[in-house]
């Protein structure tokens, strides 16, 4: 039995913070990804330029730098705004900055997953929706998006697993997630191997749980399509 010397609750607290951070980031990142894919597949040249610029710039810069820029950049901006409105303590929390940075990175990669899914859907599906009098937004939500979700789910699942481990980068801006708690515990006890191995076990356990959940989600998403192919 591993002796955590009283730091077990701290590691559990860090685990919960990691889960919250990853879920908030993926929720916002999905929005960024959908918007990016819509831009890159648009008939409008400016929208395509915006979508392409987003993915190129974000994927061309390491995630670590995005975390640092999101935190320190927003801190400077918020301090400036706070000075204008007379609130010197106006600031963005490390959690919010971490969510923003991770969501930007997740969304840039999710854009390509969504784009591939959108391009794989036959144009006839949209034309059929127009033929029965559906508006374009309704066609997207009722016909296109469910198919995009089914096709994109495996790729998005892999991206989420990467995001889950990338949450460790947010320890750089003092957010108390798993790695931050493990670092504090190892410094206090002088036993880094014990606590970093514990952190590795926690990440592995979360990964297994996510993979199981993704398996059931993929099976559920494919049920109706599997029956139609018989």
C-alpha positions in Angstrom: 0.0 0.0 0.0 1.4 3.4 -1.0 1.8 5.8 1.9 0.6 9.2 0.7 1.4 10.7 4.1 -1.9 12.6 4.4 -1.9 14.0 0.9 -4.5 11.6 -0.5 -7.4 14.2 -0.1 -5.2 16.8 -1.9 -4.7 14.5 -4.8 -8.4 13.8 -5.0 -9.1 17.5 -4.9 -6.6 17.9 -7.8 -8.3 15.1 -9.7 -11.7 16.8 -9.4 -10.2 20.1 -10.6 -8.7 18.3 -13.6 -12.0 16.7 -14.5 -13.8 20.1 -14.3 -11.1 21.8 -16.3 -11.2 19.2 -19.0 -15.0 19.2 -19.3 -15.2 22.9 -19.4 -12.4 23.1 -22.0 -14.0 20.5 -24.3 -17.4 22.1 -24.1 -16.0 25.5 -25.2 -13.6 23.8 -27.6 -16.4 22.0 -29.4 -18.0 25.4 -30.1 -14.7 26.7 -31.5 -14.3 23.6 -33.6 -17.8 23.8 -35.1 -17.3 27.5 -35.9 -13.9 26.8 -37.4 -15.3 24.0 -39.5 -18.2 26.1 -40.6 -15.8 28.8 -41.7 -13.4 26.5 -43.6 -16.3 24.9 -45.5 -18.1 28.1 -46.1 -18.7 29.6 -49.6 -17.6 32.9 -48.2 -13.9 33.6 -48.8 -13.5 35.7 -45.7 -15.0 33.0 -43.5 -12.6 30.5 -45.1 -9.7 32.8 -44.3 -10.7 33.2 -40.7 -11.1 29.4 -40.3 -7.8 28.6 -41.9 -6.0 31.3 -40.0 -7.4 30.0 -36.7 -6.2 26.5 -37.2 -2.8 27.5 -38.6 -2.0 29.9 -35.9 -3.2 27.8 -32.9 -1.7 24.5 -34.1 1.6 26.3 -35.0 2.2 27.4 -31.4 2.9 24.9 -28.5 0.1 24.4 -26.0 2.4 25.5 -23.2 2.8 28.9 -24.7 -1.0 29.3 -25.2 -1.5 28.5 -21.5 1.1 31.1 -20.5 -0.2 33.7 -23.0 -3.8 33.2 -22.1 -3.0 33.7 -18.4 -0.5 36.5 -18.4 -2.0 38.2 -21.4 -5.5 38.3 -19.9 -4.1 39.4 -16.6 -2.5 42.4 -18.2 -5.7 43.2 -20.2 -7.9 42.7 -17.1 -5.7 44.9 -15.0 -5.9 47.6 -17.7 -9.7 47.4 -17.8 -9.9 47.3 -14.1 -7.8 50.5 -13.9 -10.3 52.2 -16.3 -13.3 51.3 -14.2 -11.7 51.8 -10.8 -11.4 48.1 -9.8 -7.7 47.2 -9.3 -8.6 43.6 -8.3 -10.3 42.9 -11.7 -8.6 39.7 -12.9 -9.2 36.5 -14.7 -8.7 33.3 -12.6 -6.2 30.6 -13.5 -9.1 28.2 -14.1 -10.7 30.6 -16.7 -7.4 31.2 -18.4 -6.7 27.5 -18.5 -10.1 26.7 -20.0 -9.6 29.4 -22.6 -6.2 28.2 -23.7 -7.1 24.5 -23.7 -10.3 25.2 -25.6 -8.5 27.2 -28.2 -6.1 24.3 -28.8 -8.8 21.6 -28.7 -11.0 23.6 -31.1 -8.2 24.1 -33.7 -7.8 20.3 -34.0 -11.5 19.6 -33.7 -12.0 22.0 -36.6 -10.3 19.5 -38.9 -12.3 16.6 -37.5 -15.6 18.5 -38.0 -14.5 19.7 -41.5 -13.9 16.1 -42.6 -17.2 15.0 -41.2 -19.1 17.8 -42.9 -17.5 17.1 -46.3 -18.4 13.4 -46.0 -22.2 14.1 -45.8 -23.8 14.0 -49.3 -25.2 17.3 -50.6 -28.4 15.5 -51.4 -29.2 15.5 -47.7 -29.3 19.3 -47.6 -31.2 19.4 -50.9 -33.8 17.0 -49.5 -34.3 19.3 -46.5 -34.8 22.3 -48.7 -37.2 20.3 -50.8 -39.5 19.7 -47.8 -39.4 23.4 -46.8 -36.9 23.3 -44.0 -34.8 26.4 -43.3 -31.0 26.1 -43.5 -30.5 26.4 -39.7 -33.1 23.7 -39.2 -31.4 21.4 -41.8 -28.1 21.9 -40.0 -29.5 21.0 -36.5 -31.9 18.3 -37.5 -30.1 16.6 -40.4 -26.5 17.5 -40.7 -25.3 17.8 -37.1 -26.5 14.3 -35.9 -24.5 12.8 -38.8 -21.5 15.0 -38.1 -21.6 13.9 -34.5 -21.6 10.2 -35.4 -18.7 10.5 -37.9 -16.6 12.9 -35.8 -17.1 11.1 -32.4 -14.0 8.8 -32.6 -11.7 11.6 -33.6 -13.1 13.9 -31.0 -12.7 11.2 -28.4 -9.0 10.9 -29.2 -8.6 14.7 -28.9 -10.3 14.7 -25.5 -7.9 12.1 -24.2 -5.0 14.4 -25.3 -6.8 17.3 -23.7 -7.1 15.4 -20.5 -3.4 15.0 -20.2 -2.7 18.5 -21.4 -4.5 19.8 -18.3 -1.2 19.2 -16.6 0.2 22.3 -18.4 -2.1 24.5 -16.3 0.0 23.8 -13.2 2.3 26.4 -14.7 -0.2 29.1 -13.8 -0.7 27.7 -10.3 -4.1 26.0 -10.8 -4.4 23.2 -8.2 -4.9 20.3 -10.6 -3.3 16.8 -10.3 0.2 17.8 -11.2 0.2 20.9 -9.0 -0.9 18.8 -6.0 1.6 16.1 -6.8 4.4 18.7 -7.0 3.4 20.3 -3.7 3.2 16.9 -2.0 6.6 15.7 -3.4 8.3 19.0 -2.3 6.9 18.6 1.2 7.7 14.9 1.7 10.9 14.7 -0.5 9.4 11.7 -2.2 8.8 12.7 -5.8 8.6 9.2 -7.2 5.7 8.3 -4.9 3.5 11.2 -5.8 4.3 11.5 -9.5 3.6 7.8 -9.9 0.3 8.4 -8.0 -0.4 11.2 -10.5 0.4 8.9 -13.4 -2.0 6.2 -12.0 -4.8 8.8 -11.7 -4.3 10.0 -15.3 -4.3 6.3 -16.5 -7.5 5.6 -14.5 -9.2 8.7 -16.0 -8.1 7.6 -19.4 -9.6 4.1 -19.0 -12.9 5.6 -17.8 -13.1 8.0 -20.7 -12.3 5.2 -23.2 -15.1 3.0 -21.8 -17.5 6.0 -21.9 -16.5 6.7 -25.5 -17.0 3.1 -26.5 -20.6 3.2 -25.3 -21.2 6.6 -26.9 -20.0 5.4 -30.3 -22.2 2.3 -30.1 -25.2 4.4 -29.2 -24.5 6.9 -32.0 -24.1 4.1 -34.6 -27.3 2.1 -33.6 -29.7 3.6 -36.1 -27.1 3.7 -38.9 -26.1 0.1 -38.2 -29.7 -1.1 -38.6 -30.1 0.8 -41.9 -27.0 -0.9 -43.3 -28.4 -4.4 -42.8 
